[in-house]
Amino acid sequence: MADTTASSPTAASRKTTDLSSLGLAAAAEAIRNGDMTSERFAKALLQRAGMLAELNTFITIDEAAVLAAARDADKAGAAGSAALLLGVPLGVKDSYLTQGLPTSLGLDSLAHFVPREDADAVRAIEGAGALVFGKNNLVEMSYGLTGHNARYGQVRNPHAWDRVSGGSSSGSAASVAAGIVPAALGGDTVGSIRVPASFCGVVGFKPTTGRWPRKGVAPISHTLDTTGVFARNVEDCLLVDQVVTGAQDAKSSGRDDLNGVRLAFAPRQFLDLVDADVETSFRNAVRQLQDAGAEIVEVDLGDDFNALIQTATWGIFAHETMGAISDFLRSHDIPTTFEAIHEGLKPQLRQAWGHIVLPGGAGATSAEAYQTALSVTRPEIQQRLNAAFVSEGALALLQPTTPCTAPLIEEQATVRIAGQEVSYLALANHTVSASSVGLPGISLPCGLSRAGLPIGLELDAALGSDRALLDLARRVEGVLGANSTAS
């Protein structure tokens, strides 16, 4: 077993450190300029992936296919290609369909299923010259927050191998943090990008729901699901967002300062149950932003705000699962059924589905409660959040991404936060807010705990303001020195 504490590179892996530390935009520019070849970069990353195999960040890597694609990219570069992601390998969560490469959805029963088509987002990055490095490990059917997979192994946190990575986009986050790939695609329904980004010390971007294409990605909830990306810096998230959406407003504001920028935070809602290290790091970040010229205002979203978002969002999440998955399986000719998937789940998850997902389950959301969540509760949540964005004029709402740092793997079922033992679902207590109404959100590294574990700062913005949020996050990152916590 490799070092089980902090993740410093082994002596053997130091040879690849320089290349593996390259960000997405920097790597693409180096390949386009002829400073390095795609094949050399791919070989270095494949070597690193082999050295760090026990992190369990990937389910599938086809080394021969990666190197062949890299050589093709080098030929394209020699012919004058200026593709934005030319020759750069990216990780892809194994919930995305990939033509010619197995897509398991995290299930043993689909270990050898090879789709005949690519998910739209995969097609977009490949169209911009990127290579699919491999399929990232994930929680079965993306249903979990810690990174445990019974068939493919627990994804370990590169900062401390005895800690969880977060989930469900566990392998995507950990592979970026470990320097195996410069960026990776993930998915987020209630926090599955932002939670592991926080725990692993990388940047995780969840777009406005519906902004990024979802076709060809295994769903949980058509109301809440979104695809998104992990990277080592915000600039790389901006680049992938441009590629996937075709955004024309790709240029930044040109500003690097925060003078006059108004930001809000809601201490009663988001600092009520957090570890001391997390609160200290968050308040330090707020002070740094103030010192950099930002105006910080406190808002109160109401005594019942957390209860509203928890009840409505988890209710929608569970109520839509069966129909969403069944439709996905049929429309993409995937050789299994919802019932077969349910039967093959690990015991804890099979029991959870029986309780909240299956009609008639003791915890299932009724049709009436579901409609109330959609038509009454969500508009109420949106109205309260709008008060921060419109009435207070805030560009973003700040909060700690997660209420604690990454729990120990052996203690992931019931976690301890601020001295209380709570369900692991509490790891999404903060991220669920943006998910509830589809806001764009981004998690930035903002420091380390006393134990050396990453802590994340989340910025949520108004619906559709993704590019403005990313530009703001770029400036916040500059103030916080966020990249210093990535592996």
KACOR-V989605 format. One record per helix or strand. SS is the DSSP state (a for helix, b for strand). FROM is the first residue (numbers start at 1). TO is the last residue. If there is no record, write none. Layout:
BEGIN
[[SS	FROM	TO] [SS	FROM	TO]]
END
This chain:
BEGIN
[[a	12	20] [a	24	32] [a	38	51] [a	53	55] [b	58	60] [a	63	78] [b	89	93] [b	96	96] [b	102	102] [a	108	110] [b	114	114] [a	120	127] [b	131	136] [a	140	142] [b	156	157] [b	160	164] [a	170	177] [b	183	188] [a	194	200] [b	203	206] [b	217	217] [b	226	231] [a	234	245] [b	262	265] [a	267	270] [a	276	291] [b	295	298] [a	305	331] [a	338	344] [a	347	356] [a	367	391] [b	396	400] [b	408	408] [a	409	411] [b	414	417] [b	420	423] [a	424	428] [a	431	437] [b	441	448] [b	454	460] [a	466	480] [a	482	485]]
END
